Amino acid sequence: MYGLIAIFDKKTEQVIKDIWKELKEKSISSYAYEVENRRPHITVASYNDINKTEFIKQMDEFYNEKPTIDITFNSIGSFLNSGTLFFSPTITRELMEFHSNHHKYLKQFNDDPNSLYLPDNWIPHCTLANRLSPEKLSEAFNYCSIRNSNIYGKIKEVALIDVSNKSKATIIYSKELLE
């Protein structure tokens, strides 16, 4: 299985990594440390199986000279019955076009009609913690809502990752967006 993720600027990435660290230190969640070298991100697409060489070629063509995208995280959410807590970005036209244009250009690779990352299914988010009990979810929510104010940043890179190993999310290829 593969994913295409949007990665943030270093400052935004560090803010989220600090939250991950604090949640672990408070014995609320060790989500960030369950996968080797996990980076804060928003998942844009998922694929069961792809021709990596062809995908990377088309990904490189599509993202060539694409600009960075401003992003603001100003809300916290949870998926029902999942024990997952996340930051939700403000849904801007720019973010939605970034997502839908990716899927239009690379539509030949969309091999799962039930993917939660397809247009009309996508809920953009950056996971803070997951698989939490209701008590820990409440504790994480309270902590994050008190600790944080709006986070302003940029999506500055996209990466194709291999997620077939549950303890690794290996970056196969990444592309920087134009500043």
C-alpha positions as CSV (number, residue, x, y, z in Angstrom):
1,M,0.0,0.0,0.0
2,Y,1.2,3.5,-0.8
3,G,0.2,7.0,0.2
4,L,0.8,10.5,-1.2
5,I,1.3,12.9,1.7
6,A,1.6,16.7,2.0
7,I,4.5,17.7,4.3
8,F,4.7,21.0,6.1
9,D,7.4,23.7,6.5
10,K,10.0,23.0,9.2
11,K,8.4,25.3,11.8
12,T,4.9,23.8,11.4
13,E,6.4,20.3,11.5
14,Q,8.3,21.1,14.7
15,V,5.1,22.5,16.4
16,I,3.3,19.2,15.7
17,K,6.3,17.1,16.7
18,D,6.4,19.0,20.0
19,I,2.8,18.1,20.7
20,W,3.5,14.5,19.8
21,K,6.3,14.5,22.3
22,E,4.2,16.1,25.0
23,L,1.4,13.6,24.5
24,K,3.9,10.8,24.9
25,E,5.5,12.4,28.0
26,K,2.1,12.8,29.6
27,S,1.4,9.1,28.9
28,I,-1.6,10.0,26.7
29,S,-0.4,8.7,23.3
30,S,2.7,7.3,21.7
31,Y,1.2,7.5,18.2
32,A,4.1,9.4,16.7
33,Y,6.7,6.9,17.8
34,E,4.9,3.8,16.5
35,V,6.3,4.3,13.0
36,E,9.9,4.9,12.3
37,N,10.7,8.5,11.3
38,R,7.0,9.5,11.2
39,R,6.6,13.1,10.0
40,P,3.5,15.3,10.5
41,H,1.5,15.4,7.3
42,I,-1.9,15.4,5.6
43,T,-2.6,12.3,3.5
44,V,-3.7,13.3,0.0
45,A,-4.2,9.9,-1.6
46,S,-3.9,6.2,-1.0
47,Y,-3.1,3.4,-3.4
48,N,-3.2,-0.4,-3.1
49,D,-0.7,-1.1,-5.8
50,I,1.0,1.2,-8.3
51,N,3.7,1.1,-10.9
52,K,6.2,3.2,-8.9
53,T,8.3,4.2,-11.8
54,E,5.3,5.5,-13.8
55,F,3.7,7.1,-10.8
56,I,6.9,9.0,-9.8
57,K,7.3,10.2,-13.4
58,Q,3.8,11.6,-13.5
59,M,4.0,12.9,-10.0
60,D,7.2,14.7,-10.9
61,E,5.6,16.2,-14.0
62,F,2.4,17.2,-12.1
63,Y,4.2,18.8,-9.1
64,N,6.9,20.5,-11.2
65,E,6.7,24.3,-10.4
66,K,3.6,23.9,-8.2
67,P,3.7,26.6,-5.4
68,T,3.6,26.0,-1.7
69,I,0.1,26.1,-0.1
70,D,-0.7,28.2,3.0
71,I,-2.4,26.2,5.7
72,T,-4.0,27.1,9.0
73,F,-4.9,24.6,11.7
74,N,-7.6,26.2,13.8
75,S,-9.7,23.2,14.9
76,I,-9.4,19.8,16.6
77,G,-11.4,16.9,15.5
78,S,-11.9,13.2,15.9
79,F,-13.3,10.4,13.7
80,L,-16.2,8.7,15.3
81,N,-15.5,5.5,17.2
82,S,-11.8,5.6,16.2
83,G,-10.0,7.0,19.1
84,T,-8.2,9.4,16.7
85,L,-7.5,13.0,17.4
86,F,-6.4,15.4,14.7
87,F,-5.8,19.0,13.7
88,S,-8.2,20.0,10.9
89,P,-7.0,22.7,8.5
90,T,-9.2,25.5,7.3
91,I,-10.7,24.2,4.0
92,T,-9.6,26.8,1.5
93,R,-10.2,26.8,-2.3
94,E,-6.4,26.4,-2.7
95,L,-6.3,23.3,-0.5
96,M,-9.3,21.7,-2.2
97,E,-7.9,22.4,-5.7
98,F,-4.5,21.0,-4.7
99,H,-6.3,17.7,-3.7
100,S,-8.8,17.4,-6.5
101,N,-6.2,18.3,-9.2
102,H,-3.9,15.6,-7.8
103,H,-6.6,13.0,-8.2
104,K,-7.6,14.3,-11.7
105,Y,-4.0,14.2,-13.0
106,L,-3.1,10.8,-11.4
107,K,-6.5,9.2,-11.8
108,Q,-5.2,6.2,-13.6
109,F,-3.6,5.1,-10.2
110,N,-6.8,5.4,-8.2
111,D,-7.3,1.7,-7.6
112,D,-9.6,1.8,-4.5
113,P,-13.1,3.3,-5.1
114,N,-13.7,3.2,-1.4
115,S,-10.6,5.2,-0.4
116,L,-11.2,7.8,2.2
117,Y,-8.8,10.1,0.4
118,L,-10.7,10.4,-2.9
119,P,-12.5,13.7,-3.7
120,D,-15.9,13.8,-2.0
121,N,-14.6,11.4,0.7
122,W,-11.6,13.4,1.9
123,I,-11.4,14.9,5.4
124,P,-8.0,16.7,5.5
125,H,-6.3,16.2,8.8
126,C,-3.0,15.9,10.6
127,T,-3.2,13.1,13.2
128,L,-2.1,13.9,16.7
129,A,-3.0,10.6,18.4
130,N,-4.9,7.4,17.5
131,R,-6.4,4.3,19.0
132,L,-7.1,6.1,22.2
133,S,-9.6,4.9,24.8
134,P,-12.5,7.4,25.4
135,E,-10.8,8.6,28.5
136,K,-7.5,9.2,26.8
137,L,-9.2,10.8,23.8
138,S,-10.9,13.3,26.2
139,E,-7.6,13.9,28.0
140,A,-5.8,14.5,24.6
141,F,-8.5,16.8,23.4
142,N,-8.5,18.8,26.5
143,Y,-4.7,19.1,26.5
144,C,-4.4,20.1,22.8
145,S,-7.3,22.5,22.9
146,I,-5.8,24.4,25.9
147,R,-2.2,24.1,24.8
148,N,-2.6,25.4,21.2
149,S,-3.7,28.4,19.3
150,N,-4.1,28.6,15.6
151,I,-1.1,27.2,13.7
152,Y,-0.1,28.9,10.5
153,G,2.2,27.3,8.0
154,K,2.7,25.9,4.5
155,I,2.6,22.7,2.7
156,K,6.0,22.7,1.1
157,E,6.6,19.1,-0.1
158,V,4.7,16.1,-1.3
159,A,6.0,12.6,-0.9
160,L,5.1,9.1,-2.0
161,I,5.4,6.7,0.9
162,D,5.3,2.9,1.2
163,V,3.1,1.9,4.1
164,S,3.1,-1.9,3.6
165,N,5.2,-2.3,6.8
166,K,3.2,-1.1,9.8
167,S,6.3,0.1,11.7
168,K,7.7,2.1,8.8
169,A,6.4,4.7,6.3
170,T,9.3,4.8,3.9
171,I,9.5,7.8,1.6
172,I,10.1,6.5,-1.9
173,Y,10.2,9.9,-3.6
174,S,9.5,13.5,-2.6
175,K,9.1,16.7,-4.4
176,E,9.6,20.2,-3.0
177,L,7.0,22.8,-3.9
178,L,8.1,26.2,-5.1
179,E,8.4,28.9,-2.4
